[in-house]
């Protein structure tokens, strides 16, 4: 069944499931989320334990539970993820200034973009 492209304002139709909700013109927005490396260990052992949950709640509240990337594009979307602006893998810190609230699609797209950048594709995430 054909559905509209998930890119804001795009009138194109998506006809197959492997397009992951985006038309061919917006293929760069498709997430490689399912192809990420396996995460072994507990959330606490990966520094996402109780202290992280408290900080995450504080950041969502600070950002008024709104996606910061969507807001920069003039859209209003509720946030349900807290993201490191500069990822921990690239030297980012746990400081509040390095954290932002994002909606699920923006978080997945940013993470996929960062993975491509770290693999040497030269793509910038910001």
C-alpha positions, 0 to 999 in steps of 0.5 A: 500500500502506498503511503506519503513520504515521511519527509516534512512536506514531501508529496511523493509516495512510498510504495515498498517497505524497504524504502523505510517511509522515505521516497527515493529523493529523501533516501538519505533520511533512511536510518541505518538504526537496525544495522548498528553494532550489538550493544552488550552489557547492561545500561548501567555498565554503559553509563545509562543507569539511574544518574542518566535517567535523572539527567535525561528527565532534566534535559527533556524538561529544560527543552520543554519536551520538544525536538530541538532539530525540528524546532530549528526547522520551524516544526513543533514535534514532541521529544522522547529521546535525549541525544549527545550533540557530540557523541561520546564516541567522538569525545562528547561529554555528559555535560548538559550543554552537550545534550539535546531533546530529539524526536525518534526520527531525528535521533535515528537520522542523526545517529545514522549520519554519525555512523556514516561520518565515522565510517569515513563517508565525510558526511556531517551530522550538524 
